[in-house]
Amino acid sequence: MTSGTAADLHHMRHALVLADRALGSTAPNPAVGCVIVTKEGVVVGRGWTQKGGRPHAETIALGQAGEAARGATAYVTLEPCSHHGETPPCADALIAAGVARVVAAVEDPDPRVNGQGLAKLRAAGIEVVVGVGAKDAAELNAGFFLRLREKRPLVTLKIAQSSDGKTAATGGNKWITGEAARRFGHLMRAKNDAILVGIGTALADDPELTCRLPGLENRSPMRVVLDSRLRLAESSKLAQTARSIPTLVFTTADGGGVLAACGVEVVKVERDAAGRPKLEAVLAELAGRGVTRLLVEGGATLHAAFLDRDLADRLEVFTSPTVLGAAGRGAVDSLAALTLGETPRFRPAGKRSFGPDLLVSYGHAD
């Protein structure tokens, strides 16, 4: 591993911004960004992984650069692949293009790559630098890495609460935060492969769980409902739109033919001690379907279940400057009886304002 220059870090940040554009659309593949820069510091090609994972970022960037790639530096947020899949190896493409140098943020833990792409580049006489922007690159593709290493997706709990930690009571105004915060929530949906709610939320709100940002309507994630007793109605918005947007219901009950007729996929899984779908089984099933990033939107009981089992990797907490008091309910239901040392701990990862609303992001404190 070799340290890069200030210019390397600058161009890698550019590549990371490009990779971020692909989040939520590339599963099961990683979201990768690539920038091709000449010796004079001119950007001649850039690309990011396209929908479904093909074509790769390097292929797009090299196509833009053409002959200008010869002798240039390629900045890639993840080690170029070295195996033949649906497309030829990106390492081979970089060699054929005649790049003089490759700067990669992190190695690819996929057993089909795992250092082999970098080794192939070095064997071809290309200078290789690894580790520039590594922390940000690992954060960006944490879901891809988790699916490979632990056979589960990255789990983010999205919570919208009042200043006294309450959510709106069923039957009242379901919006706590303002329009700007809600728009950002839709962007979060677009950047995840699947979105999950409990049956209580599905029955109370009859949500669509789609991304409704202009221009990103086609980035709606897979919808997932945990429904122990198959109470989701065929007349629900989720069931009625299941043929256009993949929709899964995880249950512990037999049946589900009515929902299946609507296009909903009903999956029976192992039950937990409370008789609900076991979260570990749900996550394993989603990972097996290629899901790398899962957004959990509610409700409070579901959030508590993920926290109890230490299965939440990130928290996105929107707080509105309102007080609901007895008119609301806790944003997170009571956790299991844990000692202070056993409670899940998170570290602040950033904050931003949306008008009067505040979003605080947390990462798991490993």
Residue, then its C-alpha position, 0 to 999 in steps of 0.5 A: m500500500t502506497s500513500g498518494t499525493a494531494a492531487d490523488l486525494h482530490h481526484m479520488r474525491h471526484a470519483l467517490v462523488l460519482a460512485d455515490r450517484a450509483l447507490g441503490s441501483t447497482a445491487p448486487n454489484p458495488a457502486v463504483g466511480c472512476v476518473i481518468v486524468t492525464k499527466e497534465g491534470v486534465v480529466v478526460g474520462r469519468g464514469w460510474t456503475q450503471k443500473g444493474g451493475r453494468p457497464h462498470a465505471e472503468t468501462i465508461a470512463l475509458g470509453q470517454a477518454g479514448e486515446a487520451a487514456r494512454g499514459a494517464t492515471a485512473y482513479v477508481t473507488l474499488e479495486p478493478c475486477s479481474h474475473h470474467g463475468e457478464t463483461p471482460p475484466c476491468a483490469d484488462a481494459l485498463i491495461a489495454a488502454g495503456v494507463a500508466r498508473v491506477v489509484a484504487a481506494v480499497e481492495d475488493p473482498d469478493p473472492r473472485v478479485n481480492g487483490q488479483g486485479l491489482a496484481k494483474l495491473r502491477a504485472a503489466g508494469i502499471e504503477v498501483v497506489v492503494g488506500v487513497g480515500a479508503k475510509d470514505a470508499a469503505e463507508l460508501n460500499a459498506g453494504f456490498f462488503l457486509r453482504l460478502r462477509e456476513k451474508r446480510p445487507l447494511v441496515t439503516l433505521k430511518i426515524a422521524q420524531s418530535s423534539d420530545g422523541k415521539t412519532a405521530a399517533t395513528g389517525g392523526n397527521k402522519w407528517i412530523t417533518g417538513e417538505a424539505a426533510r421528506r424530499f431528502g427521505h425520498l432520496m434515501r429511498a433511491k439510494n437503498d436497494a430495499i425498504l422495509v416496514g412492519i405490518g402496523t405501519a402498512l395498515a395504519d398509513d397504507p404507504e406506497l414506499t416509492c421514490r417520488l422525486p422528479g427524475l428519480e421515480n424509476r429508482s424506487p426500491m424493492r418494498v418489504v413488509l413483515d407480516s406475521r399473520l398475513r394481514l396486508a390487504e389485496s386492496s392496499k397500495l403495496a399490493q395494487t402496485a406489486r406488478s410494477i415494483p417488486t414487493l415482498v411479504f415475510t410471514t410465519a403463516d401459511g397462505g398468501g395466495v390472494l397477495a400472490a395473485c396481485g404480484v406480491e411475493v410471499v416468503k415464509v420464514e422462521r419465527d422469533a420468540a415473539g412469533r414474528p419473522k426472525l430478522e436474521a432470516v429476513l436479512a439472509e433472504l434479502a442478501g440472497r436476492g442481491v440486496t446490499r442496502l436496506l432502509v427500515e422506515g418503521g415502525a417503533t416496534l420494528h426499530a426496537a427489534f433491530l436494535d435489540r438484536d444489534l442488527a442496525d448499522r446506521l441511524e438517520v434521525f430526523t427531529s422536528p421542533t414540535v412537542l407531541g407529548a401524550a398525542g404521540r408514541g415513542a419513536v422506538d419502542s421499549l428495548a429488551a432489558l439490557t444493562l448499560g454496557e449491553t445497549p447498542r452504541f452509535r457514533p455521530a456521523g454528521k448533521r444537516s438542517f432542512g429548514p426547521d428540521l434537523l437530521v443527525s446521522y449515526g454509525h455503529a460504534d464497532 
